[in-house]
Amino acid sequence: MLDIHEALRRKRAKYAQLSQQIELLQQAAAKLREVAPLLAEDADEDDAAVLPDLDEQPATKATAANAGAGTSTTVRATVPRWP
């Protein structure tokens, strides 16, 4: 009988620990829901401000290089993507 009671005690302790972790994750999710729209707005503004600059610079350099070298190959600008 001692083994059963010990196993039950361990299971209850594990259940209490998991319950606490679930509560903390739910609190974090609620905070992220509040902040996510703000981050999305900032990301849209940052993308609009940064991406045209990135697209124009390599295209200008490629045009100058192609004009000087006399080649007709097209150089595509790659924009780094965040995972």
N, CA, C and O of each residue as an XYZ file, in Angstrom:
332
protein
N       0.805     -1.195      0.000
C       0.000      0.000      0.000
C       0.857      1.272      0.000
O       0.430      2.302     -0.522
N       2.024      1.210      0.563
C       2.864      2.388      0.602
C       3.240      2.827     -0.807
O       3.303      4.027     -1.078
N       3.487      1.898     -1.695
C       3.860      2.250     -3.060
C       2.720      2.978     -3.772
O       2.960      3.924     -4.523
N       1.502      2.548     -3.544
C       0.351      3.193     -4.172
C       0.189      4.613     -3.655
O      -0.065      5.536     -4.430
N       0.333      4.787     -2.362
C       0.201      6.119     -1.778
C       1.341      7.038     -2.221
O       1.134      8.230     -2.446
N       2.526      6.484     -2.343
C       3.671      7.274     -2.821
C       3.459      7.674     -4.274
O       3.717      8.818     -4.648
N       2.995      6.749     -5.087
C       2.726      7.046     -6.496
C       1.637      8.116     -6.613
O       1.746      9.027     -7.433
N       0.604      8.005     -5.806
C      -0.472      8.989     -5.812
C       0.037     10.359     -5.376
O      -0.342     11.373     -5.961
N       0.882     10.399     -4.364
C       1.452     11.661     -3.904
C       2.283     12.307     -5.003
O       2.187     13.514     -5.222
N       3.101     11.516     -5.699
C       3.928     12.031     -6.799
C       3.067     12.560     -7.946
O       3.359     13.606     -8.526
N       2.008     11.825     -8.259
C       1.110     12.254     -9.331
C       0.435     13.575     -8.979
O       0.291     14.450     -9.834
N       0.024     13.720     -7.735
C      -0.610     14.965     -7.304
C       0.376     16.129     -7.348
O       0.023     17.242     -7.739
N       1.613     15.859     -6.943
C       2.635     16.908     -6.999
C       2.900     17.314     -8.450
O       3.024     18.501     -8.754
N       2.985     16.336     -9.332
C       3.199     16.615    -10.754
C       2.013     17.387    -11.333
O       2.195     18.310    -12.126
N       0.789     17.001    -10.929
C      -0.414     17.686    -11.383
C      -0.415     19.142    -10.917
O      -0.778     20.035    -11.681
N      -0.018     19.382     -9.690
C       0.039     20.743     -9.159
C       1.069     21.577     -9.920
O       0.836     22.746    -10.226
N       2.204     20.960    -10.217
C       3.250     21.652    -10.961
C       2.763     21.997    -12.368
O       2.957     23.118    -12.837
N       2.136     21.038    -13.035
C       1.621     21.282    -14.387
C       0.523     22.339    -14.374
O       0.448     23.165    -15.283
N      -0.318     22.320    -13.363
C      -1.378     23.334    -13.243
C      -0.781     24.731    -13.117
O      -1.272     25.683    -13.724
N       0.272     24.842    -12.333
C       0.933     26.135    -12.158
C       1.557     26.598    -13.481
O       1.455     27.772    -13.838
N       2.202     25.678    -14.202
C       2.796     26.026    -15.484
C       1.733     26.454    -16.489
O       1.943     27.400    -17.248
N       0.596     25.768    -16.500
C      -0.497     26.123    -17.402
C      -1.015     27.520    -17.080
O      -1.285     28.309    -17.985
N      -1.153     27.824    -15.800
C      -1.626     29.150    -15.388
C      -0.651     30.236    -15.839
O      -1.073     31.282    -16.332
N       0.640     29.995    -15.673
C       1.642     30.973    -16.104
C       1.619     31.156    -17.618
O       1.741     32.279    -18.108
N       1.466     30.071    -18.352
C       1.397     30.163    -19.812
C       0.149     30.919    -20.259
O       0.200     31.680    -21.226
N      -0.957     30.720    -19.573
C      -2.174     31.449    -19.911
C      -2.019     32.940    -19.640
O      -2.518     33.766    -20.404
N      -1.338     33.282    -18.570
C      -1.082     34.691    -18.270
C      -0.180     35.305    -19.341
O      -0.418     36.424    -19.795
N       0.850     34.570    -19.736
C       1.747     35.060    -20.778
C       1.008     35.220    -22.097
O       1.234     36.192    -22.817
N       0.131     34.284    -22.425
C      -0.643     34.372    -23.661
C      -1.544     35.601    -23.647
O      -1.690     36.273    -24.668
N      -2.142     35.899    -22.513
C      -2.999     37.084    -22.405
C      -2.187     38.357    -22.633
O      -2.640     39.270    -23.324
N      -1.003     38.417    -22.059
C      -0.144     39.590    -22.254
C       0.298     39.707    -23.703
O       0.350     40.809    -24.248
N       0.619     38.580    -24.332
C       1.026     38.613    -25.741
C      -0.114     39.048    -26.647
O       0.114     39.730    -27.646
N      -1.346     38.657    -26.307
C      -2.494     39.099    -27.099
C      -2.645     40.611    -27.043
O      -3.054     41.233    -28.024
N      -2.318     41.204    -25.904
C      -2.390     42.656    -25.766
C      -1.308     43.351    -26.590
O      -1.552     44.413    -27.163
N      -0.129     42.765    -26.652
C       1.018     43.400    -27.291
C       1.097     43.088    -28.791
O       1.659     43.878    -29.549
N       0.555     41.973    -29.220
C       0.696     41.537    -30.614
C       0.221     42.580    -31.626
O       0.931     42.813    -32.604
N      -0.927     43.215    -31.450
C      -1.328     44.232    -32.435
C      -0.349     45.399    -32.510
O      -0.114     45.946    -33.587
N       0.218     45.778    -31.377
C       1.200     46.864    -31.376
C       2.453     46.471    -32.137
O       3.013     47.274    -32.884
N       2.892     45.233    -31.945
C       4.074     44.752    -32.661
C       3.794     44.647    -34.153
O       4.665     44.952    -34.968
N       2.605     44.225    -34.516
C       2.249     44.104    -35.926
C       2.230     45.473    -36.594
O       2.687     45.610    -37.729
N       1.707     46.490    -35.905
C       1.698     47.843    -36.457
C       3.117     48.357    -36.645
O       3.429     48.947    -37.679
N       3.978     48.142    -35.657
C       5.367     48.580    -35.757
C       6.084     47.863    -36.882
O       6.876     48.475    -37.600
N       5.820     46.580    -37.048
C       6.481     45.805    -38.093
C       6.061     46.298    -39.470
O       6.896     46.381    -40.370
N       4.787     46.628    -39.654
C       4.320     47.137    -40.936
C       4.976     48.466    -41.268
O       5.384     48.694    -42.407
N       5.079     49.344    -40.277
C       5.709     50.641    -40.495
C       7.194     50.472    -40.780
O       7.735     51.139    -41.662
N       7.858     49.588    -40.045
C       9.285     49.355    -40.255
C       9.536     48.757    -41.632
O      10.480     49.156    -42.315
N       8.708     47.808    -42.049
C       8.867     47.194    -43.366
C       8.692     48.226    -44.467
O       9.447     48.228    -45.439
N       7.714     49.092    -44.328
C       7.465     50.104    -45.344
C       8.631     51.083    -45.431
O       8.950     51.570    -46.516
N       9.265     51.373    -44.311
C      10.369     52.321    -44.300
C      11.676     51.688    -44.754
O      12.494     52.365    -45.378
N      11.895     50.423    -44.461
C      13.184     49.790    -44.728
C      13.228     49.097    -46.087
O      14.221     49.217    -46.805
N      12.194     48.391    -46.443
C      12.232     47.579    -47.661
C      12.450     48.377    -48.943
O      13.209     47.914    -49.795
N      11.834     49.547    -49.138
C      12.134     50.282    -50.370
C      13.601     50.671    -50.460
O      14.174     50.658    -51.549
N      14.219     51.016    -49.336
C      15.637     51.349    -49.350
C      16.478     50.149    -49.763
O      17.421     50.293    -50.541
N      16.151     48.988    -49.260
C      16.906     47.786    -49.601
C      16.729     47.426    -51.062
O      17.680     46.991    -51.711
N      15.530     47.600    -51.587
C      15.278     47.249    -52.979
C      15.954     48.211    -53.940
O      16.400     47.785    -55.006
N      16.047     49.485    -53.605
C      16.617     50.471    -54.508
C      18.130     50.391    -54.585
O      18.696     50.541    -55.668
N      18.796     50.161    -53.474
C      20.249     50.176    -53.463
C      20.861     49.091    -54.343
O      21.697     49.423    -55.184
N      20.500     47.814    -54.206
C      21.107     46.805    -55.065
C      20.733     46.998    -56.541
O      21.542     46.702    -57.420
N      19.538     47.482    -56.818
C      19.131     47.687    -58.197
C      19.979     48.780    -58.834
O      20.356     48.659    -60.000
N      20.285     49.829    -58.105
C      21.116     50.907    -58.618
C      22.529     50.409    -58.873
O      23.119     50.720    -59.908
N      23.067     49.654    -57.956
C      24.404     49.102    -58.129
C      24.447     48.127    -59.298
O      25.413     48.113    -60.061
N      23.406     47.312    -59.441
C      23.368     46.344    -60.528
C      23.258     47.050    -61.865
O      23.882     46.620    -62.835
N      22.485     48.115    -61.945
C      22.340     48.862    -63.184
C      23.667     49.500    -63.570
O      24.052     49.477    -64.739
N      24.360     50.061    -62.608
C      25.659     50.679    -62.882
C      26.673     49.628    -63.308
O      27.471     49.869    -64.213
N      26.651     48.484    -62.674
C      27.583     47.421    -63.025
C      27.280     46.877    -64.414
O      28.199     46.619    -65.190
N      26.008     46.701    -64.733
C      25.632     46.190    -66.047
C      25.950     47.192    -67.142
O      26.344     46.795    -68.239
N      25.790     48.469    -66.875
C      26.087     49.491    -67.867
C      27.581     49.542    -68.141
O      27.997     49.710    -69.287
N      28.384     49.400    -67.108
C      29.825     49.451    -67.273
C      30.383     48.192    -67.909
O      31.352     48.268    -68.665
N      29.804     47.045    -67.628
C      30.347     45.791    -68.122
C      29.726     45.403    -69.457
O      30.301     44.601    -70.193
N      28.570     45.954    -69.778
C      27.935     45.621    -71.039
C      27.228     44.278    -71.024
O      26.973     43.709    -72.085
N      26.903     43.754    -69.842
C      26.201     42.482    -69.753
C      24.720     42.734    -69.566
O      24.317     43.829    -69.174
N      23.903     41.722    -69.846
C      22.462     41.884    -69.718
C      21.879     40.994    -68.633
O      20.676     40.734    -68.636
N      22.693     40.528    -67.718
C      22.178     39.685    -66.640
C      21.481     40.566    -65.607
O      21.885     41.705    -65.372
N      20.442     40.028    -65.002
C      19.677     40.761    -64.007
C      20.072     40.283    -62.618
O      20.119     39.082    -62.356
N      20.354     41.221    -61.738
C      20.701     40.910    -60.364
C      19.473     41.205    -59.516
O      18.946     42.316    -59.541
N      19.017     40.196    -58.760
C      17.847     40.371    -57.901
C      18.296     40.649    -56.479
O      19.192     39.990    -55.953
N      17.668     41.619    -55.878
C      17.962     41.935    -54.477
C      17.228     40.947    -53.591
O      16.049     40.669    -53.806
N      17.922     40.417    -52.597
C      17.271     39.505    -51.650
C      17.117     40.227    -50.326
O      18.046     40.868    -49.836
N      15.937     40.111    -49.760
C      15.640     40.725    -48.489
C      15.701     39.639    -47.428
O      15.039     38.612    -47.575
N      16.474     39.830    -46.365
C      16.554     38.793    -45.327
C      15.201     38.602    -44.661
O      14.502     39.574    -44.372
N      14.839     37.375    -44.422
C      13.580     37.034    -43.758
C      13.869     36.514    -42.376
O      14.804     35.738    -42.178
N      13.074     36.936    -41.423
C      13.219     36.448    -40.057
C      12.370     35.207    -39.895
O      11.241     35.159    -40.381
N      12.897     34.207    -39.221
C      12.121     32.967    -39.042
C      10.950     33.137    -38.124
O      10.212     32.181    -37.883
